[in-house]
Structure formats: C-alpha cells, structure tokens
Amino acid sequence: MRIFTKNLSKMNSPLRLSTIVLLFAFVVVLHSCTTINAYFGGNKKTINTEDVAVYIPTNTTIKELKAILVRQNIIDDIDAFQSVLDYKEFDENNLGAGKYIVASGTEYKTLINGFTLNSLNNGNKEVEVEVTFNNCLHIKDIAGKVSKQIEMDSATFVNYILSDSILKKYGFNEAKIGALFLPNTYRFYWDTDHKEFINKMASEFKKFWTPERIAKLKQVGLESQSDAVTVASIVYKEQDKHPEEWKTIAGLYLNRIRRGWKLQSDPTFRFCWGDELKGVERLTYEHRDRDCPYNTYIYAGLPPGPIFIPPSSVVDAVLNAENNGYMYMCAKPNSDGLHNFAKSLSQHNRNAAAFQRWIRNRN
C-alpha cells in the first residue's frame, strides 16, 4: 500500500506543477487585461468641448458620480471610466465632494486624480466659490442667500446658530446674533457646511473688531459690538442711497442716546410690521404706534438688536460719527433721499413743514 501511494504521488507531481503554472499564467493574463483596459480607459478623454463646472455633493456614490458625468456630457464610456476606477482602487472613500472645473479633453485618469481626496480633505482639483450675502434683514435671509451658493442647508444653519449652546459660545442672544455677520464676498469650498461657514464668519468678526475699533466703540459711548451694529442698522435703513450722510446720522442718534432721548426712528417701527409694510411709502400714526420692543417711538434706548445686517462700512461710520449736535432729521425736498438736520425742535418743525409743502405741490 505504501509503495502504491508513493508511486501515485510521484505520478501526480507533474500534473500539480502544470496546474500551478496554468493558474499563474491565468492570473498574469487577467492582470494584463485589467492593466490594458485601465491603460486604454485612462487615455480616453472627456467629450466636453469647453470647461464644465461639476458639483459633487457630499456622500456621492460612484454610481451617482458616473451619472453626473454622463448627464453633463463629460464622459461617454462608463465601462472605460469604471476600468480606471477599478485599477486605481478608487471608491466613495477617495471621492472629494465640491466644485470642479473639467477642461475639454481631460483624460479619465487625470479626471479621477482630480476628484481624489488629499491630506487637507479636499479634492486635488477642487476649486473655491465666491459667496456673497448682503441686503439681509435677519439670520434667515443670510441662510437663504448663502445656501444657494454652497452646499450648506439653510434650515440646519438657522437651527444651529440659534441654539443656546452656539449663542453662548459666541456671546450673543437671539436678537443680537446678526451682529456676528459682516456682509461681503467670501471664498469657500462649495461643500462647506453650516459649522464651517459660521466658524469663518466668527473669524471675520474677530478680524474686523481690532483693538482700535474697540477703543472707538468706548469713545462714542457704546457698550458692545452688537450695539454698534444695531446703531449702524438704523443708520443704514434711514439712508441707503447716500453714504456721505452716514456719519451725520450716526452722530445724531448717538446724541439722542447720550441724552436719554427716544431714538424715534421710522425704520424701527417699520421693522415691527415685518413684510406687511413691504412697498408702503407713506407711513401713518397707525403704523408708528404698533407696540413692539423694536419701536423706538415707544421704547427708549436701543432696540433689542439690529433691524438689518448692515455693511461693515456703516459700522465704521458709527465708530467715526460726527460730533455735530444734531437731534432731528427730516427728508429734504426734491433731493432724492437726502436730509435736513436740526439741533432744535423749532428748526426741525420748519424743515418738516417745507417737506410737507413740497409733497403737496408735487401732488
């Protein structure tokens, strides 16, 4: 029995060797085929004839990526594209969300390299986008405008920024949090979320409020940055056509604050009505008498927070306000938005009468 087994083993040795050789050859051929496919696929180029902007959302799958590229007429050979993905062992974990510019005739392998995440957690060829927000009444306006320009979700942003922990973190309450945001044009990666956006805004806030500006804040008699932004919001809503009046108007309202007078600013009671007065030019006593914490005809001092998100240039106008002694202002006749200013009530009444005569004559 032993002899038979031993002889059989010897007889099978060449067979086993042949099998191993064949398997090895098969693997080599298979690898060669894969390499060849990847080579030709990698050399295949995109079909777009001009630069195309591609937006890849967070958590995009490979299947979804291919669909995006086909839909935007960037690739026309899914199999070739997949062969390069397979060769590079590229999957969702390697894919960087964001905005990309795909040049005409880009090789598939170059395209995939551009989509690949780097050590900074961005795609190798990911590009930034410009994000602009201005003319915003409140946080929801900022959310609505910014969410159209980056991937950030507007509702998530609002809920996050108004949460108690975040308000406490940045030192604001719900009424004052608008002061954190400085309208401007910024650069972000398109896949920026609400947390990254707010961190950037907080950084810009700190950058703006230099020791010099903090010193001026105290010099004009205001207690906090949000107070300065609140005054600036009133100044801007009083005058959004002629920046040359900003320092004058700021000086007027600071004079009223110092004397303990009610600000009696029309934009503050208009704010109380929300969208109800949208498009209404002639305001009445009925409008003015609405009871609301922001109505400075009823309540002395500053309103609870900004009535608008003003440009930083208006905040600077408040910090560099005129020392003018003015206590009153009235629209100037036939002036396209300019004002007459007065130090006394009698002069103000004369200015108001002149404006009313002009209104009557115009009609």
PyMOL commands that set and color helices and strands:
alter all, ss='L'
color gray80, all
select helices_A, chain A and resi 2-43+62-71+78-87+92-94+108-115+139-146+154-161+164-170+177-180+194-208+211-219+225-238+243-259+266-272+274-277+285-288+312-319+345-362
alter helices_A, ss='H'
color red, helices_A
select strands_A, chain A and resi 52-56+98-102+126-133+184-189+328-331+339-342
alter strands_A, ss='S'
color yellow, strands_A
deselect
rebuild
show_as cartoon
